[in-house]
Amino acid sequence: MSPSATTKPWINPYLAILVGVFAVSFSSILVRVCTAPPLVIAAYRLIFTFCFLAPFTLWGGAPALRGMSARQISLSAGSGVFLALHFVTWFISLKYTSIASSVVLVTTQPLFVVFGSWIFFRESVPRKALYGCFLAFVGSVVIGATDFQIGRQAFIGDLLALFAAVMVSGYLLIGRRLRHGVPLTGYTFVTYGASALTLSGAAVVGGVAFYPYPAQDWLIFVALALVCTILGHTVFNWVLRYVQASVVSVSILGEPLGAILWAAVFLGENPTPRQAVGGSIIFAGLYLFTRVTAGHSSPRPLGEG
């Protein structure tokens, strides 16, 4: 039997999802104001994340790490590659198109996660929950509709954001597969390590400089690691032990609301009436989806095979 079926979480997983969504909502504005190249931002985000978590893993989670099979390690590393590709393509998109457009397209990933969960895991999703997913997606589109730009640069940014959505879906699906049998410390150690190595290697091959950068950029690197990754992605990884990947994925649709709010406060990009309407639709969709799935049967254990 899976540990998730017998171990009671120390905090409500849905409250943890809310914390994670709040944390990741800062990502886009931090990337936008950073002067470093997107590849460097992504690399340092994962390098700092790995360095912050490594001591805790090696001190208290070493047995869990040693207990991972070769297959689990390779899948965790593959998840890290997906995460690396997600970060770098999304960060580049934020340099080409608006925050609203980029975040909206990135948060289309629930469609890919739900589809992938059905194909690979045969996970069923209640029909009413799919209605909530559809509502949340419609709300995201409404938020970004007034901000989509016409032109080659914005079009490239939109395509990169969409590709980033596909990549983060692969990351979530692999995490869902592993988190029933792999402790969080072991999974994040390998995943974040592989992601940091992938991004660093790409920067070296691409001839992108790792320094010098102003003090503000270094503070942003640390904030992206501590707040957006550890309190965001790591919390989502923990939650995947108790809820379906599609629940986490749809909940992340709340990120555009936070991103638009921070853009208004810090960059003077005030939300439009259409964005307010879209936000209301997203909240309605999220409420419907999480309410239905919370009452649905617990996700079935997923084995090694």
N, C-alpha and C positions, 0 to 999 in steps of 0.2 A: 504493500500500500504506500502511496506517496506520502511524504511528510506533510504536504499541504493539507492532506485529508485528516490528519490527526493533531497537528500542531496549531494552537490558537495564536494568531498574531498579537503582538504586544500593543499594537495600535490599529484602529480601524483602517483597513486598506483604502477605503474611499476618502477618508480624511487625509491619508498620506498622498493620494492622488492630487487632492486640492493643493497641498503644500508643493508638490512637484510642479504642478501647472503654474503656480505663482512664481516659483523659482526660475523656470525656463522662459517665462514671459519677458525677462530682462535681456535675453540673448541678443535679439535683433538690434536693440538700441545700443548695446555695448559694442557690437561689431561695427555698427554704422559710425560711431564716433571714434573708433580706433584708427590710427593712421598706418598701422602695419599692414602688409599684404594679407589677403584672406588665408593663404596657405600657412603663413607664420602664425596667425591668430589661432587657427585650428590646431596647429602643432603644439603651441604652448599651452593651449587649453587642456589638451590630453596629457602633455608632459607633466604639468603641475598637478593635474588630477591624480595621475599615477603616483607621483612622488608623495602627495598628501596621504593617499590610502595605503601605499606599500608597507609602511611600518606597522600599521594595524593588522594588515594581512599576515605579514611575516611573524608578528609577535603572537597574535591570538588565533590566526586562521591558517597557520602552516599545515596542520593536519588535513584540513579541507582541501588545500592546494595539492598536497601529496596524494590525496585520495582520488584525484581526478584521473580518469582514464585518458589514453591517447586520443580517443575519438572526441571526448568532451573538451579536451584542450584544443584540438584542431577546430571544432565547431565554435568554441569561444573566440579563438583567434579570427575565424571567418566573420564572426559577428563584429569584431573590432574593425575589420576592413570595411564592412558595410557602414559602420559608424563614422569612420574616417572619410569615406566618400560622401556621406551625408553632410558632414560639417563643412568640408571644403567647397562643395558645390553650392550649398546654401549660403555660405559666407560670401562667395563670389557674386551670387545673385543679388545680395543686399547692396552690392556696389553698383549694380546695373539698373535696378528697378526700385520701386518704393517699398517701404517696410510693409505696408498693408498688402500689396500685391504678392510679395515674396512669402510672407507668413501664411497668407491664405492658400497659396499653392502648395506650400510644404505641408499644411495640415489637411490636404486631401489624402494623406497616407492611410486613414482608416479604410478607405475603399480597397486599397491593396492588401491591407492586413486581413480584413474580413474575407476577401477572396482567397488569399493565401492560406488562411486558417482552415477554410473549407476544403481546399485542394490537398494540403499536406497533412492536416491533423483531423479532418472530418469533424471539425467543431461545428455544432449547430448554434445558430443565433436566432432567438425568438423573433417572429415577424414584427411584433410591435417595437422591438429594439431596433430593427432595421429602419423602421419609420423614424425613430429618433436619430439614427445615423444620417438618414437622408435630410432631416430637418437641420441638423448641425452643419452638414455640408452646404446646404442651400444658404444658411446664414453666413457661412464663410465667404461664399461667392458674392453675396449681397454686400458684405463689408468691403470687399476689394473691387467691386464693379466700377465704382467711380474713380478708382485710382489706377486702373490698368492703362498703360500708356501705349500709344501706337508708334512704332519705330523699331529699327533693328536692335538697338541697345537694350531697350526694355523687353523685346521679344526674346533675346538671348537670356536675359535675367529670369524671365518667366519659365523658359525651358529648363534652366539650371535648377530652379526651385522645384519644379515638377520632378526632375530626376532625383533631387534630394529627398523628396517624399517617398519615392520607390526604394531608395537606399535605406532610409530609416525603417521602412516596413520590413525589410530583410533582417535588420538588426533586432527588431521587436519579435519577429517570428522565431528566430534562432534562440533568443533569450527565453521565450515562452517554452520552447522545446527542452531547454537545459535546466531551467530553474526548479523543476520538480525533483531533480536528482543531484544538482550541483549547488553547494552553499554560495550565498551571495559574495562572500569574500574571495573565494576561488574564481568565480565567474568574472567579477569585475577586475581582478588582478590581471587575468589573461586578456580579457577584452580590451580594457583601457591600455594595457601594455602594447598589444598588437596594433591598436589604433594609433598610439603615439609613435611607434616605430614606422608605421606606414606613412604617416604625415611627415615625420622627420626625414625619412628616406626620400620622399617626393620633393621636399624642399631642397635637400642636398643635390639631387639629380637636376632639379630645375634651376639651381644656382641662386636660390632666394636667400638673402642674408638673414641670419638669426639675430643680428644686432648691428648697430645701436638703434634703440628706440627711446622715445621720451618716457619719463616716469609715469605719465598717465596711461600709456599703453601697457606697462608692466602691471599696473593696478588692475587694468581691464583683464589681462591674462589671468590674474589670480582670482578675480571676481567670477569670470567665466568658469573657472575650475571649481571653486568652492560653492558658489551659489547655483549656477545653472547646471553644472554636471553632477556634483555630489548631492546637492539637495534636490536636483531635478532628475536627471537620468538614473542616478543610483537608487533613488527612491522608487522610480518606475520599475527598475530591475527587481527590487525587493517585492513590490506589489505583484509582479508577474507570478510569484509563487502562489498567490491566493485568488487571483481573478484572471479572466481571459484576456489575451492580448488585445482583442477588439475593444474591451472596456477601457483599457489604458489608452488605446489609440484614439478612440472617440473623445475621451476626456481631455486629451491634449488639444482638442479643437478650441478649448477655452483660452489657449495662448494668444490668439489674435486680439482678444479683448484687452489683455494686459499690455501687449505690445503697442496697441493703439493708444492706450492710456498713457504709457510712459513717453510715447512719441509726442503726445500733446503737452505733457508736463515739461519735458526736457528739450524738445526740439521745436515746440510751437506748432506742431501739426495737429490742429484741432479736429476731432471726429466730426463727420458730416451726419446729417439726419439719417441717411441711408446706412451708415455704419452703425448708428444706434439701433435702427430696426434690425439689422443683421445680427447685432449682439443679442438682442432679445430672442431672435429665432434660434441662435446657438444655445442659449441657456435653456430654452424649451426643449430642444433636441437632446441636450446633455441630461436634463432631468428625466426625460422619458426613457432614454437609453439606460442610464444607470439604475433607475427604479425598476425597470423590467429585468435587467440582467442580475440585479442584486437578489431578486426573488426567484431567479432561475436556478436550476440545479448547478452544483459546484462543478468547475471544470474537471474533466476526467484526467487521471494521472497519465503522463506520457513517459513511456519507458525509453530505454536506450535504443531499441530497434526502430 
